[in-house]
Amino acid sequence: MAIIPYTAATPEQYALAYNDNVYVWRSTDTSPTLRFKVNIMPSGTATTLATLIVYPIPEPFGTSQNRAFVDVSRVLQSQLSKDLAIPTANNASFFMCPNMHTEYRVVVQEQDINSNTGAYADLNQIYFYDERSIWNGVQNTADWLDFDHTNYLMTVGVGTDKFLTEGPTTREINSAQSAFLYFIASEDQAPARYRLRTYDGYNGTGSVLNNVTVANPFAAAMSASYQKKYLRIPVGTYDIPLIDSASMTGGTPSTVLNNAKSYTIRLEDNVGVGQVISETFTFNVDQDCSKFTPIRLHWMNRLGGFDSFNFDLKSEERTDISRRDFRQQHHTWDGPSYASVTWAYNKENRGRRTYDTQLTNKLRVNTNYLTDAESVWMEDLFTSPEIYQEVNNELLAVNIDGRGIAKKTSLNDKLMQYTFDLEYALLNSRQRG
């Protein structure tokens, strides 16, 4: 008897954690009491993350094999979180993302009832599936059927491989703000560097002011470790001047953005001179003038990276207050001596006392007029579980309120704007009365 895997029915080497990650196999054992023990094991360890018991589904038409399947997504989701931090001075420009992915393998073993003990016992048949990598991403159920993960794997050779975002490739940023691009490097030297070009016009137009490259310190050993394959680069106007000057060729981090109205970022391999392997992102600097202080949000997108957006119009702050109190007797014993007292009260006595006050700070933000691509992008923000406001180059956790968002298009809505209500994630308290 043997376990026979359906090799075509296994997850891809790189897969999204919140869509199907299904293994399918069959057994030539026709025992009616047969079942399977499935161990999900972290890569590179002898430990077991979870053990599942799976019962087979008999094949139709009286055939002599049992089929079974298991979806390991829910187990592995518990191992994933986010990678986000605003860099400090002299940073290496490329950062590993150890929390947004995990590697594992699946071990399947047959079990059947022992005729002597009446309990299930392991049989000798065992099957080891190859190592797989899963990352903290998701697609809508219908969209996932058309999702091609290879579009998001950086490889050596001329191409336009995608960063881990579905937002527009042209974005707005103000002076001294952070922004990030995330990607998966599936080969060594993919990328070897990123190229930064600055321009004296918006949208990558006008004269080139600077043309520099920033080296990837993990480029030569990415295939040796998944930790060096999932990477992010901070590419905001605050981040780039903090790069270690030894990583930059052709310019100086502290001055490379001087006088720039826009700049572009793209990844390159080490073949030839400037062989581009990724799509190109353009950042416009201080293009949207506003009399209001912009509110900059960072949020986890559907592919596990973090996107950023400035809300340039009027914002409103408010505080919601929750109070708990009780009524007490406002009279007290009062008098000049023990022998002469009264049951009375005065003006400062309190009949209602507050014993618990909780404050929730909230913020309402408004977008400027949006393009169709930016309008679609706003749904990604509205549905994100991880949102942060950037304040003085620090990140404050916020939650977004609301149960629905209406999709807007230029055809239906002409000038498109969105309003979002945010609630700061930290609850504040006042003293007990």
Buried (B, 14 or more C-beta within 10 A) or exposed (E): EEBEBEEEEBBBBBBBBBBEBEBBBBBEBBBEEBBBBBBBBBEEEEEEBBEBEBEBEEEEEEEEEBBBBBEBBEBBBEBBEBBBEBBEEEBBBBBBBEBBBBBBBBBBBBBBBEEEEEEBEEBEBEBEBEBBBBBBBBBEEEEEEEBEBEEBBBBBEEBEBBBBBBBBBBBBBBEEBBBBBBBBBBBBBBBBBBBBBBBEEBBBEBEEBBBBBBBBBBBEEBBEEBBBBBBBBBBBBBBBBBBBEEBBEEBEBEEBBEEBBBBBBBBBBBBEEEBBBBBBBBBBBBEBEEEEEBBBBBBBBBBBBBBBBBBBBBBEEEEEEEEEEEEEEEEEEEEEEEEEEEEEBEEEEEEEEBEEBEBBBBBBBBBBEBEEEBBBBBBBBBEBEBBBBBEEBEBBEBBBEEEEBEEBEEEEEEEBBBBBBBBBEEEEEEEEE
